[in-house]
Amino acid sequence: MQVITTVTEVRDAVAQARTSGRKVALVPTMGALHEGHLSLIRAAGADGALVVVSVFVNPTQFNDASDLDAYPRDLEADAALAASAGADVVFAPSVEEMYPNGFSTSVRVAGITERWEGAERGASHFDGVALVVSKLFNIVAPDRAYFGQKDAQQIAVVRRFAADLNQPVQVCAAPTVRAADGLALSSRNARLSDGDRAAALSLGASLRQAQAAVAAGMHDVASLASAAQSTLVSAGARPEYWAVVNPDTFEPLSVVTPGTPALAIVAAWAGDVRLIDNQALIALS
């Protein structure tokens, strides 16, 4: 496996793979790799594609400089984990490589970015995501790119700009990987105390509770949300939002009906750790 740091190098690696007929798959990350990321890498390479894993802590998607400074960085450990999962290339550019002096371009996706995570974290968060992923698509030119379903709104944003900008990449969403107790894997989980972890588990519990209610015939989203909020608060979590949305547009839904895609989404604080999760809701009748 190669660890490379420049646009020229990664383009050369991709060109060499394509001369031998290989497809190219991209797994964009900000490092701090865990089993969720490794599952994406394994999926990306399942058909023999060249797997490029980007490791780049993207400053344009952080609204708080202290959060950016505190983000964990350990390229050696990340590279070892990526290699163990089958990555062929780790692309770890510097900020200067991605945003050279004079850089002045932005990418904004209207609508999808203005609610939920966009409202809580600021519209500039998804502007930063769209910018860096668009750059990675242009640099690597992958046939497929892999993202975790936990970041469902991010996936919707990426799919929207990729379609709008005619970028010939298939955006693949892999199932959320969970710990044995059901908590969605995240680099943030390491900061949870035992008590905070109990609160964190209520996010997934609220989603499973909602699906059970929908399967039993409950279609009203207001009732589902009220029950979910109670589950979160009772466990000691501090909810920011709990909603049911269209998974493509992230427009809120008021009812869950058979045959209509619906995604329950939640963001809440467990202690001083902010977590998100989501689950498809399927109405049977």
C-alpha positions in Angstrom: 0.0 0.0 0.0 1.1 3.5 -0.8 0.7 6.6 1.4 0.9 9.6 -0.9 0.3 13.3 -0.3 0.0 15.1 -3.6 -2.6 15.4 -6.3 -0.1 14.4 -9.0 0.9 11.2 -7.2 -2.7 10.0 -6.6 -3.6 10.7 -10.2 -0.6 8.7 -11.4 -1.6 5.8 -9.2 -5.2 5.9 -10.6 -3.9 6.1 -14.1 -1.7 3.1 -13.6 -4.6 1.1 -12.3 -6.8 2.0 -15.2 -4.2 0.8 -17.7 -4.7 -2.7 -16.3 -8.5 -2.4 -16.5 -9.2 -1.9 -12.8 -12.1 0.2 -11.5 -11.3 2.8 -8.9 -13.2 3.2 -5.6 -12.8 6.1 -3.2 -13.5 6.1 0.6 -13.3 9.7 1.8 -12.4 10.0 5.5 -11.1 12.5 8.0 -9.0 9.9 9.7 -9.5 8.5 13.2 -10.5 5.2 11.4 -12.7 2.7 13.1 -14.5 -0.4 12.1 -17.2 1.6 10.3 -14.5 3.0 8.0 -12.9 -0.4 7.5 -16.2 -1.9 6.5 -16.4 0.8 3.7 -12.9 0.0 2.6 -13.7 -3.8 2.4 -16.8 -3.1 0.4 -15.0 -0.7 -1.9 -12.4 -3.4 -2.8 -14.8 -6.4 -3.1 -14.6 -6.5 -6.9 -10.9 -5.9 -7.2 -11.1 -2.1 -7.7 -8.2 0.1 -6.7 -9.2 1.4 -3.3 -8.1 5.0 -2.5 -8.8 6.1 1.1 -8.5 9.8 1.6 -7.4 11.0 5.1 -7.9 14.7 5.3 -9.2 16.8 8.3 -11.1 19.3 6.2 -11.0 22.8 7.8 -13.8 24.2 5.6 -16.4 22.1 7.3 -15.6 23.1 10.8 -17.4 26.1 12.3 -15.4 26.1 15.6 -11.6 26.4 15.4 -11.2 24.6 18.7 -13.1 21.5 17.3 -10.8 21.5 14.3 -7.7 21.7 16.5 -9.0 18.9 18.8 -9.8 16.5 16.0 -7.6 13.4 16.4 -4.8 12.9 13.9 -2.7 9.8 13.6 -1.8 9.1 10.0 0.5 6.1 10.8 -2.3 4.3 12.7 -4.9 5.2 10.1 -2.6 3.9 7.3 -2.1 0.6 9.1 -5.8 0.1 9.6 -6.6 1.1 6.0 -4.0 -1.4 4.7 -5.4 -4.2 7.0 -8.8 -3.7 5.3 -7.4 -3.8 1.8 -6.7 -0.2 0.8 -4.3 0.2 -2.0 -3.6 4.0 -1.6 -4.0 6.4 1.3 -4.2 9.9 0.0 -3.2 12.2 2.9 -2.8 15.7 1.4 -1.9 18.8 3.4 -4.3 21.7 3.7 -2.0 23.7 1.3 -2.2 20.9 -1.2 -6.1 21.0 -1.1 -6.5 24.7 -0.7 -3.5 26.5 -2.2 -2.8 30.1 -1.8 -5.5 32.1 -3.7 -8.1 29.4 -3.5 -11.5 31.1 -3.8 -14.1 28.6 -5.0 -17.1 27.3 -3.1 -19.8 24.6 -3.6 -23.3 25.1 -2.2 -26.2 22.7 -2.4 -29.5 24.5 -1.7 -32.4 23.0 0.2 -31.0 19.8 1.6 -28.3 21.6 3.5 -30.6 24.1 5.2 -32.3 21.8 7.8 -31.3 19.5 10.6 -27.5 19.2 10.5 -27.3 22.3 8.4 -29.4 24.3 10.9 -27.6 23.0 13.9 -24.0 23.2 12.6 -24.4 26.1 10.2 -24.8 26.1 6.4 -21.1 26.4 6.0 -20.6 22.8 7.3 -22.2 21.2 4.3 -20.6 23.8 2.0 -17.3 22.5 3.3 -18.3 18.9 2.8 -19.6 19.6 -0.8 -16.4 21.4 -1.6 -13.9 18.8 -0.4 -15.8 15.8 -1.7 -16.2 17.5 -5.1 -12.5 18.1 -5.1 -11.8 14.5 -4.2 -14.1 13.3 -7.0 -12.2 15.5 -9.5 -8.8 14.5 -8.2 -9.4 10.7 -7.9 -12.1 10.3 -10.6 -13.5 7.2 -8.9 -16.1 4.9 -10.4 -17.6 4.6 -7.0 -17.4 6.4 -3.7 -18.4 4.9 -0.3 -20.0 6.6 2.7 -21.6 5.3 5.9 -25.3 5.5 6.2 -24.9 7.1 9.6 -24.2 10.3 7.8 -27.4 10.1 5.8 -27.8 13.9 5.2 -24.2 14.1 4.0 -24.9 11.3 1.5 -28.0 13.2 0.2 -25.9 16.3 -0.3 -23.2 14.4 -2.1 -25.6 12.6 -4.4 -27.3 15.9 -5.2 -24.2 17.8 -6.2 -22.7 14.8 -8.1 -25.9 14.6 -10.2 -26.1 18.4 -10.7 -22.5 18.7 -11.7 -22.6 15.6 -14.0 -19.9 13.8 -12.0 -19.7 10.2 -13.2 -19.4 8.5 -9.9 -21.8 6.1 -8.1 -22.3 7.2 -4.6 -22.7 4.1 -2.4 -24.2 4.1 1.1 -23.0 1.2 3.4 -25.0 0.2 6.4 -24.2 1.8 9.7 -21.8 -0.3 11.8 -22.8 -0.6 15.4 -21.1 -1.8 18.6 -22.5 -4.8 20.4 -24.7 -2.6 22.5 -26.2 -1.0 19.4 -24.4 2.3 19.5 -23.5 3.6 16.0 -19.7 3.7 15.6 -18.1 7.1 15.7 -14.7 8.5 16.5 -16.6 10.6 19.1 -17.6 7.5 21.1 -14.2 7.3 22.7 -15.1 10.5 24.6 -18.2 8.9 26.3 -18.1 8.1 30.0 -20.0 5.0 31.1 -22.9 7.2 32.2 -22.8 9.2 28.9 -22.8 5.9 26.9 -26.1 4.9 28.5 -27.6 8.2 27.4 -26.0 7.7 23.9 -27.8 4.4 23.5 -31.1 6.1 23.7 -30.6 7.5 20.1 -30.7 4.0 18.6 -33.4 2.9 21.0 -35.7 5.8 19.9 -35.3 4.8 16.3 -36.0 1.1 16.9 -39.0 2.1 19.0 -40.3 4.2 16.1 -39.9 1.4 13.6 -41.8 -1.0 16.0 -44.6 1.5 16.3 -44.8 2.1 12.5 -44.8 -1.7 11.9 -47.7 -1.9 14.4 -49.7 0.7 12.5 -48.7 4.1 13.9 -48.2 6.5 11.0 -48.4 9.9 12.6 -44.9 11.5 12.9 -45.8 13.9 15.7 -46.8 10.9 17.9 -43.6 9.0 16.9 -41.4 12.1 17.7 -43.1 12.7 21.0 -42.4 9.2 22.2 -38.8 9.4 20.9 -38.1 12.6 22.7 -39.4 11.0 25.9 -37.0 8.1 25.4 -34.1 10.4 24.9 -34.8 12.6 27.8 -35.5 9.7 30.2 -32.1 8.3 29.4 -30.3 11.6 30.1 -29.7 12.7 26.5 -30.3 16.2 25.4 -32.1 16.1 22.0 -31.5 18.7 19.3 -33.9 17.2 16.8 -35.8 14.0 16.1 -37.7 13.9 12.8 -38.9 11.8 9.9 -37.8 13.0 6.5 -37.7 12.1 2.8 -34.2 10.4 2.5 -33.4 12.2 -0.8 -34.5 15.7 -0.1 -34.6 15.7 3.8 -37.9 17.5 3.6 -39.9 16.7 6.8 -42.8 14.2 6.6 -45.9 14.3 8.7 -47.0 10.7 8.1 -45.3 7.4 7.3 -47.1 5.6 4.6 -46.6 2.2 2.8 -44.4 2.5 -0.3 -43.1 6.0 0.6 -39.5 6.2 1.6 -39.1 7.6 5.2 -36.0 8.1 7.3 -36.1 8.8 11.1 -33.2 11.0 12.0 -31.9 12.1 15.4 -29.2 14.3 16.9 -28.6 14.5 20.6 -26.0 15.2 23.2 -24.7 12.6 25.7 -22.7 14.6 28.2 -20.5 16.8 26.1 -20.6 14.5 23.0 -22.9 15.3 20.1 -24.1 12.2 18.3 -26.3 11.5 15.3 -28.1 8.4 14.0 -30.9 7.4 11.6 -33.1 4.5 10.5 -35.4 3.8 7.7 -39.1 3.5 8.7 -41.1 0.9 6.8 -44.9 0.9 7.1 -46.5 -2.4 6.4 -50.1 -1.3 6.1 
